[in-house]
């Protein structure tokens, strides 16, 4: 029998009346306005945008290897989308308007569904007008659990964010396209919160072992973090376990979008307080208080074991891997002489009048042609050359990469690399995920004003 279009349509109609047994409706996450107490007690609630109206949005916890299904419903007055940051995801689910999907308009919905191959700490956030929407609170944690949980007494997710609030009204300052921020260090706030609260407190016991999952959801702030009353190790970066945990001595940086999993032992005395500390120019202050009530054991656990590795592609060495240069240009004190918008070359003054202050390889917006056109399974090196006067956190979508250390050896897996001003940092990657993938600075104001590119894997 010849199969015709009529046969196909009749078959589809018959299937439509059968009961749906295999699939259920996805959970709905609604992007909408809300209000919550962001500032210290005594201030009014702050009007925010959040998934389900809260900041952070709902904590999503899924076992490794399972599928995640969520329906985004948009009740905001702006179009939006969801990017699942750090997840090696199907390209159509990556949430980038203009590259992988259309932005979800007011009153519309979009279904996200994908497998979670890698255990670890990830997050989700808006990816349309991100410099505003993330600053208003459109983000939340995504935790992919190992099949067997590590030996800890508590597992705490801590999302760090800084807010720019009016000191009188505690409302968000709506200067998202501020030219000074866009051309300098980015949007820096005047109040730091953890999980949407100022100075939160968590109960612990002396000699407990606690897993701290740190997520930097700030627009531009680089935290310099340390421990007080705790002894700990970094066991994973950007979701990917370290082969050898790193003992924490002094402080360590956490750039926008980066994550760090810590295993910490509570060593402060019962009745006291331990803290996650942020070091600033004018001293250090506690971000989170761990209030110690009672004692879990007479002594802390000995040492720490690595987390089980994720199924990442192999990069045995760097021999024969092609090297691609990406030059970071522009910004205050190193103003652009010129750069391209599409096919047009504009002067730095003309670009500034359009709100474009930065460029990647001479383009002040995402170019029509990809920075890298790669075949699936190929290996590549990228050298990020920072010719600006500011640091940048460069993020690749859909992939993880290995840092290339100064001695030429391969360092940890990351999805976001911090490049200090005047510095060159190299990464090595396997392009193992097909599709069109964004590559941009995660100082979101820098991305909005020029630091946007992309690469293709076919």
Number of C-alpha atoms within 10 A of each C-alpha: 3 5 7 8 9 9 11 11 11 11 11 11 11 10 11 10 8 8 7 9 6 5 6 8 9 14 12 16 18 19 28 18 19 17 16 15 18 25 23 14 9 7 14 16 17 19 18 23 26 28 27 19 22 21 25 26 25 16 14 14 13 16 18 19 15 13 12 16 16 16 16 22 23 22 21 16 12 15 20 28 26 23 20 23 26 28 28 21 20 16 19 15 18 27 26 23 18 9 16 17 15 15 20 20 17 15 12 13 18 19 14 19 15 18 15 19 18 22 24 28 27 26 26 23 26 26 25 22 18 21 26 22 20 21 29 21 27 30 29 25 26 22 20 22 19 18 11 9 9 15 13 14 15 13 15 14 19 22 23 24 27 21 24 19 18 13 13 8 13 20 20 18 15 13 11 18 15 13 17 12 17 26 24 20 19 23 26 18 18 10 16 21 21 24 21 23 21 17 15 14 16 13 12 23 23 27 25 21 25 21 23 19 23 23 27 23 31 29 26 29 22 21 20 16 20 22 19 17 17 22 20 23 20 22 23 27 23 26 27 28 23 19 14 15 19 15 16 18 11 10 14 15 15 21 26 28 31 29 28 23 24 24 26 24 25 27 20 20 17 17 12 14 23 23 21 18 19 21 16 11 5 6 7 13 14 17 20 23 19 21 20 22 15 15 16 16 11 8 13 16 13 7 11 18 14 15 19 15 15 15 10 16 14 9 16 7 11 16 7 9 15 12 15 15 14 19 17 27 26 29 25 17 11 15 17 23 14 20 26 20 19 13 9 9 15 16 13 18 15 15 22 18 10 10 18 27 32 35 29 28 18 21 24 30 21 23 18 12 12 17 19 15 14 18 15 15 15 13 20 20 21 20 16 22 21 22 18 24 19 21 22 30 23 23 24 22 25 25 20 27 26 20 23 20 13 11 6 11 11 19 15 18 24 23 26 28 26 21 20 17 15 13 14 17 17 23 22 24 21 21 24 20 20 17 19 21 23 21 22 24 27 29 27 27 29 29 28 24 24 30 29 22 26 20 18 19 18 13
